[in-house]
Amino acid sequence: EKLRAWYNLPRSGIVLPTKLCSSKRLTGHLHSQGSPPYVINLDPAVHEVPFPANIDIRDTVKYKEVMKQYGLGPNGGIVTSLNLFATRFDQVMKFIEKAQNMSKYVLIDTPGQIEVFTWSASGTIITEALASSFPTVVIYVMDTSRSTNPVTFMSNMLYACSILYKTKLPFIVVMNKTDIIDHSFAVEWMQDFEAFQDALNQETTYVSNLTRSMSLVLDEFYSSLRVVGVSAVLGTGLDELFMQVTSAAEEYEREYRPEYERLKKSLASAQSQQQKEQLERLRQDMGSVALDTGTATDSLSPALDPSDLILTRGTLDEEDEEADSDTDDIDHRVTEESREEPAFQNFMQESMAQYWKRNNK
């Protein structure tokens, strides 16, 4: 079982994650319909991509080199490769925006392991980046021939349910390989609780008891779930799949886009409020500095002007100095110091003016 997702462009183009064979069939189908998709491969560990990819993660990140450099296993190498690629995903978004004039659909093939993409930080970043800009539909592709056992089927449904609630996006379950076995049994199990219980009665393990309990929990999940049976080999069911994708894209526009717009506005408002608070704190800090400096200046002028402090030596007033001075024969009005006083005051005034000019910028 593999997880993939489709992401819809503004003109109703869609991006889907699918198995490689499914992606190949989807790409071929869209080409035959005269609507070639813009294809992106996000699986760094795949040996061969059986369809033309416009963007391939393998051109940017070398999966085996990542494993070797960081001493990782296969899944760790995939996660780390995706993390590295996610740091450049803003560039991918720009390419997708340009592609909307040429392609109605964008098909993204993601790593199939659920823990690698859906529950990884990079998978969340990529999914949310796409979903916040384009109508987005997630598709979970399951192997119908390997889900005939009710316990295995329930495991697949639990996976699907977890993906739905993690991504919070329109969701479609695609049951592949209907050329081997028809998917009608699975649809019946989802719609008829008693039919699923009858199938479970043949199982006597503890897991079957757990599965029986879980089937009750998933009843609401089944009620609104889109299910399509397809054959990647024969190409059957693809027309119905695209009808469901179109319906899911409309659901995105109707229910999900308003929520994303609300979140965008909320984030922008929070950022704006934070900037205002920072500016206000800056104004308060600057006002405090100006107040302290202004107070000091007022205390020095005119009685405590620096030049006055120097000329009076800061101890005696003019009358006491005249009475006690032993240089009464000197005319203080014409001394060199008294002549320098206006010049020094001018110098201090100019210095203070330049200081205030710098601080008020």
C-alpha positions in Angstrom: 0.0 0.0 0.0 1.3 3.4 -0.9 0.4 6.9 -0.1 0.4 9.5 -2.7 -1.5 12.9 -3.1 -2.9 15.1 -5.7 -2.7 18.9 -5.5 -5.0 21.0 -7.5 -3.9 24.1 -9.4 -6.0 27.3 -9.3 -7.5 26.4 -12.7 -8.6 23.1 -11.2 -5.4 21.2 -12.0 -4.6 18.5 -9.5 -1.5 16.8 -8.0 -1.8 13.2 -6.9 0.5 10.8 -5.0 0.2 7.3 -6.3 2.2 4.1 -6.9 4.7 4.3 -9.8 2.6 2.1 -12.0 -0.5 4.2 -11.1 1.4 7.4 -11.8 2.5 6.0 -15.2 -1.1 5.1 -16.1 -2.4 8.5 -14.8 0.2 10.4 -16.8 -0.5 8.4 -19.9 -4.3 8.9 -19.5 -3.9 12.7 -19.1 -1.7 12.9 -22.1 -4.3 10.9 -24.1 -6.9 13.4 -23.0 -4.8 16.3 -24.3 -4.1 17.5 -20.8 -0.4 16.6 -20.0 0.3 17.0 -16.3 3.2 18.7 -14.6 4.9 15.7 -12.9 7.1 15.8 -9.8 8.9 12.8 -8.3 9.6 13.1 -4.5 10.8 9.5 -4.0 14.6 9.6 -3.7 15.0 5.8 -3.5 13.2 4.8 -6.6 15.5 3.1 -9.2 13.5 4.2 -12.2 10.7 6.6 -12.9 8.5 5.1 -15.6 7.1 8.5 -16.7 8.6 11.8 -17.7 9.2 13.9 -14.5 9.5 17.7 -14.8 11.1 17.8 -11.3 12.9 14.9 -9.8 14.3 14.9 -6.3 17.1 12.5 -7.4 18.6 15.4 -9.4 19.0 17.4 -6.2 19.6 14.8 -3.5 21.7 11.6 -3.9 19.9 9.1 -1.7 22.8 6.6 -1.3 25.2 9.4 -0.6 22.9 10.6 2.2 22.7 7.1 3.7 26.5 6.8 3.5 27.3 10.2 4.9 24.9 10.1 7.8 25.1 6.3 8.5 21.4 5.8 7.9 19.2 2.9 6.8 16.8 2.9 3.9 13.9 4.8 5.6 16.2 7.1 7.4 17.9 8.0 4.1 14.5 8.7 2.5 13.4 11.0 5.4 16.7 12.9 5.4 16.7 13.3 1.7 13.2 14.7 1.9 14.2 17.0 4.7 17.0 18.3 2.6 14.7 18.8 -0.4 12.1 20.5 1.7 14.5 23.3 2.4 14.3 24.2 -1.3 10.6 23.6 -1.8 9.9 27.3 -2.2 11.6 27.0 -5.6 9.4 24.1 -6.5 6.4 26.2 -5.6 7.6 28.8 -8.1 7.8 26.2 -10.8 4.3 25.0 -10.1 3.0 28.5 -10.2 4.5 29.0 -13.7 3.2 25.6 -14.8 -0.4 26.5 -14.2 -0.5 28.3 -17.5 0.5 25.1 -19.4 -0.8 22.2 -17.3 -4.2 21.7 -15.8 -2.9 19.0 -13.5 0.2 18.6 -11.3 1.0 15.0 -10.3 3.3 14.5 -7.4 4.6 11.0 -6.7 5.6 10.8 -3.0 7.5 8.1 -1.0 5.0 5.3 -0.3 5.9 4.6 3.3 3.3 6.4 5.5 5.9 7.1 8.3 8.3 8.6 5.8 6.0 11.2 4.2 2.7 11.7 6.1 4.2 11.7 9.6 7.5 13.4 8.8 8.3 17.1 9.2 9.2 17.5 5.6 6.1 15.7 4.4 4.0 18.1 6.5 5.8 21.1 5.2 5.4 20.1 1.6 1.8 19.2 1.9 0.8 22.4 3.8 2.8 24.5 1.4 0.9 23.1 -1.6 -2.5 23.0 0.2 -2.1 26.7 1.2 -1.7 27.8 -2.4 -3.5 25.3 -4.6 -6.7 23.2 -4.3 -5.4 19.9 -3.0 -6.7 16.4 -2.9 -5.0 13.4 -1.2 -5.2 9.9 -2.7 -4.5 6.8 -0.8 -3.7 3.9 -3.2 -4.2 0.4 -1.7 -3.7 -3.1 -3.2 -7.2 -4.6 -3.5 -5.8 -8.1 -4.1 -4.0 -8.0 -0.7 -6.9 -6.6 1.2 -9.3 -9.6 1.0 -8.5 -10.5 4.5 -10.7 -8.4 6.9 -7.8 -7.8 9.3 -5.5 -6.6 6.5 -8.4 -4.5 5.1 -9.0 -2.9 8.5 -5.2 -2.1 8.8 -5.5 -0.3 5.5 -8.5 1.7 6.6 -6.8 2.7 9.8 -3.8 4.0 7.7 -6.2 5.9 5.4 -8.1 7.4 8.4 -4.8 8.5 10.0 -3.7 10.2 6.8 -7.1 11.9 6.4 -6.9 13.4 9.9 -3.2 14.3 9.6 -3.5 16.2 6.3 -7.1 17.6 6.9 -7.7 17.7 3.1 -10.2 16.1 0.7 -9.4 12.4 0.5 -9.9 9.6 -1.9 -9.2 5.9 -1.4 -8.2 4.3 -4.7 -8.4 0.5 -4.8 -5.9 -0.7 -7.4 -5.6 -4.0 -9.2 -9.3 -4.5 -9.9 -8.2 -6.5 -12.9 -7.2 -9.2 -10.4 -10.2 -8.9 -8.0 -13.1 -6.6 -8.0 -13.3 -4.1 -5.1 -17.0 -4.5 -4.5 -16.3 -6.7 -1.5 -14.5 -3.8 0.2 -17.2 -1.4 -0.6 -19.7 -3.8 0.9 -17.6 -4.1 4.1 -17.6 -0.3 4.4 -21.3 0.0 3.8 -22.6 -3.1 5.6 -21.3 -3.6 9.2 -22.9 -7.1 9.4 -21.2 -8.2 6.2 -17.8 -7.2 7.7 -18.6 -9.0 11.0 -19.5 -12.2 9.1 -16.1 -12.0 7.4 -14.4 -11.5 10.7 -16.2 -14.5 12.3 -13.8 -16.7 10.3 -10.9 -15.2 12.2 -10.4 -16.3 15.8 -7.3 -14.4 16.7 -7.0 -11.5 19.2 -6.4 -9.1 16.3 -9.8 -10.1 14.9 -11.5 -9.0 18.1 -9.6 -5.7 18.0 -10.6 -5.3 14.3 -14.3 -5.9 15.3 -14.1 -3.1 17.8 -12.3 -0.7 15.3 -14.9 -1.3 12.6 -17.5 0.5 14.8 -15.1 3.4 15.3 -14.6 3.8 11.5 -18.3 3.9 10.7 -18.4 7.7 10.5 -15.1 7.7 8.4 -16.7 5.3 5.9 -19.9 7.5 5.6 -18.1 10.4 3.8 -15.3 8.5 2.2 -14.7 8.6 -1.6 -13.8 5.1 -2.9 -12.8 4.3 -6.5 -11.7 1.0 -8.0 -9.1 1.2 -10.8 -6.7 -1.0 -12.7 -3.3 0.6 -13.5 -2.7 -2.2 -15.9 -5.9 -1.9 -18.0 -6.7 1.7 -17.3 -10.2 1.0 -16.1 -11.8 3.3 -13.5 -9.7 6.4 -14.3 -12.6 8.4 -15.7 -14.5 7.8 -12.4 -11.4 8.7 -10.5 -11.1 12.0 -12.2 -14.8 12.7 -11.6 -14.1 12.1 -7.9 -11.0 14.3 -8.0 -13.1 17.1 -9.5 -15.7 16.7 -6.8 -12.9 16.7 -4.1 -11.4 19.8 -5.6 -14.8 21.6 -5.4 -15.0 20.5 -1.8 -11.6 22.0 -1.2 -12.8 25.3 -2.6 -16.0 25.2 -0.6 -14.7 24.0 2.8 -11.0 24.0 3.0 -9.8 27.1 1.2 -11.8 29.5 3.5 -10.1 27.8 6.5 -6.6 28.3 4.9 -7.4 31.9 4.1 -8.6 32.4 7.7 -5.3 30.9 8.9 -3.3 33.1 6.6 -5.1 36.2 7.8 -4.7 35.1 11.4 -0.9 34.6 10.9 -0.6 37.9 9.1 -2.5 39.7 11.8 -0.3 38.0 14.5 2.8 39.1 12.6 1.5 42.6 12.2 0.6 42.8 15.9 4.1 41.6 16.8 5.7 44.3 14.7 3.5 46.9 16.3 4.5 45.8 19.7 8.2 45.8 18.8 7.8 49.4 17.4 6.0 50.5 20.5 8.7 49.1 22.7 11.3 50.8 20.6 9.4 54.1 20.9 9.2 53.7 24.6 12.9 53.0 24.9 13.7 56.0 22.7 11.3 58.2 24.6 12.9 57.2 27.9 16.4 58.1 26.5 15.1 61.4 25.2 13.4 62.2 28.5 16.5 61.5 30.6 18.8 63.5 28.2 16.3 66.4 28.1 16.1 66.5 31.9 19.9 66.6 32.2 20.1 69.4 29.7 17.4 71.5 31.5 19.3 71.1 34.8 22.4 72.5 33.2 20.8 75.4 31.4 21.2 78.3 32.1 22.5 78.1 35.7 24.4 74.8 35.2 25.6 75.3 31.6 29.1 73.6 31.2 30.7 76.9 30.4 29.2 78.5 33.5 30.5 75.7 35.6 34.0 76.2 34.3 33.9 80.0 34.7 32.5 80.0 38.2 34.5 76.9 39.3 31.2 75.5 40.6 31.5 76.9 44.2 31.0 80.6 44.4 28.3 82.9 43.0 29.2 86.1 41.3 28.8 88.4 44.4 30.9 86.2 46.7 33.6 85.9 44.1 33.8 89.7 43.7 34.0 90.2 47.5 36.6 87.5 48.2 38.7 87.8 45.1 42.3 88.9 45.6 42.4 90.2 42.0 40.0 93.1 42.3 42.2 95.2 40.1 41.5 93.0 37.2 38.5 93.8 35.1 36.7 90.5 34.8 34.5 91.7 32.0 37.5 91.9 29.6 39.4 88.9 30.7 40.4 86.3 28.1 38.1 83.7 29.7 35.1 86.0 29.5 35.8 86.6 25.8 35.9 82.9 25.2 32.6 82.3 26.9 30.3 83.1 24.0 32.4 80.9 21.6 32.3 78.0 24.1 28.6 78.3 24.5 28.1 78.3 20.8 30.2 75.2 20.5 28.2 73.4 23.2 24.9 74.4 21.5 26.0 73.1 18.2 27.2 69.9 19.7 23.9 69.4 21.5 22.0 70.2 18.3 24.0 67.5 16.3 23.4 65.0 19.1 19.6 65.5 19.0 19.6 65.4 15.3 21.3 62.0 15.2 19.0 60.5 17.9 15.8 61.8 16.3 16.5 60.1 12.9 
